[in-house]
């Protein structure tokens, strides 16, 4: 019976040593996982910040594109208006050229 108790104590010591080794291994794993979590959290914050900057840039680009479209429409309208004025000017020039009357007077005897 004493022999049996000695064997059991040895088994128990071995079991405790294994538990301590497993516990140390688990603690290392937990520490590694905690470091990984910290790194992932930092990376997530960076990505979220970059995403926010990207969204802001997209909004600025959209506003710029809208402004460009607006300016292009205004340019088209201005070109139409200029063409209309040019046509009117050409019409007026032709009218003046065709309807002007130059008075011709014969030279006076004093001019000779």
C-alpha positions in Angstrom: 0.0 0.0 0.0 2.9 2.4 0.8 4.4 1.4 -2.5 1.1 2.2 -4.2 0.9 5.6 -2.5 4.5 6.4 -3.7 3.6 5.5 -7.2 0.5 7.7 -7.0 2.5 10.6 -5.6 4.9 10.3 -8.5 2.0 10.2 -11.0 0.6 13.2 -9.3 3.9 15.1 -9.5 4.2 14.2 -13.2 0.6 15.3 -13.8 1.3 18.6 -12.0 4.4 19.2 -14.0 2.5 18.5 -17.2 -0.2 20.9 -16.1 2.4 23.6 -15.3 4.0 23.1 -18.8 0.6 23.2 -20.5 -0.3 26.3 -18.4 3.0 28.0 -19.5 2.3 27.1 -23.1 -1.2 28.4 -22.9 0.0 31.6 -21.3 2.5 32.1 -24.1 -0.3 31.5 -26.6 -2.6 33.9 -24.8 0.1 36.5 -24.8 0.8 36.0 -28.5 -2.9 36.2 -29.2 -3.2 39.5 -27.2 -0.3 41.0 -29.2 -1.9 39.9 -32.4 -5.2 41.5 -31.3 -3.4 44.8 -30.5 -1.7 44.7 -33.9 -5.0 44.0 -35.6 -6.8 46.7 -33.6 -4.1 49.2 -34.7 -4.3 48.1 -38.3 -8.1 48.3 -38.2 -7.8 51.9 -36.9 -5.4 52.8 -39.7 -7.6 51.2 -42.4 -10.7 53.0 -41.0 -8.8 56.3 -41.1 -7.7 55.6 -44.7 -11.2 54.6 -45.7 -12.6 57.8 -44.2 -10.0 59.8 -46.2 -10.9 57.8 -49.3 -14.6 58.6 -48.8 -13.7 62.3 -48.4 -11.6 62.3 -51.5 -14.4 60.6 -53.5 -16.9 63.2 -52.3 -14.5 66.0 -53.4 -14.0 64.3 -56.7 -17.8 64.0 -57.2 -18.3 67.7 -56.4 -15.5 68.6 -58.8 -17.0 66.5 -61.5 -20.4 68.2 -60.9 -18.7 71.6 -61.2 -17.0 70.6 -64.4 -20.4 69.4 -65.9 -22.0 72.7 -64.8 -19.2 74.7 -66.4 -19.4 72.6 -69.6 -23.1 73.3 -69.8 -22.5 77.0 -69.3 -19.8 77.0 -71.9 -22.2 75.4 -74.4 -24.8 78.0 -73.7 -22.3 80.8 -74.0 -21.0 79.4 -77.3 -24.6 79.4 -78.6 -25.1 82.9 -77.4 -21.9 84.1 -79.0 -22.8 82.4 -82.3 -26.2 84.1 -82.1 -24.6 87.5 -81.6 -22.1 86.8 -84.4 -24.9 85.9 -86.8 -26.7 89.1 -85.8 -23.6 91.2 -86.4 -23.0 89.6 -89.8 -26.6 90.3 -90.7 -26.2 94.0 -89.6 -23.0 94.4 -91.5 -24.6 93.0 -94.7 -27.6 95.2 -94.1 -25.4 98.3 -93.8 -23.3 97.4 -96.8 -26.3 96.8 -99.0 -28.4 99.7 -97.8 -25.9 102.5 -97.4 -26.1 105.4 -99.8 -23.0 107.3 -100.7 -23.8 110.7 -102.0 -21.9 111.6 -105.0 -21.5 115.2 -105.8 -19.9 116.6 -108.8 -16.8 118.7 -108.2 -17.4 122.3 -107.7 -15.9 124.8 -110.1 -13.8 126.0 -107.2 -12.2 122.6 -106.9 -10.6 122.9 -110.3 
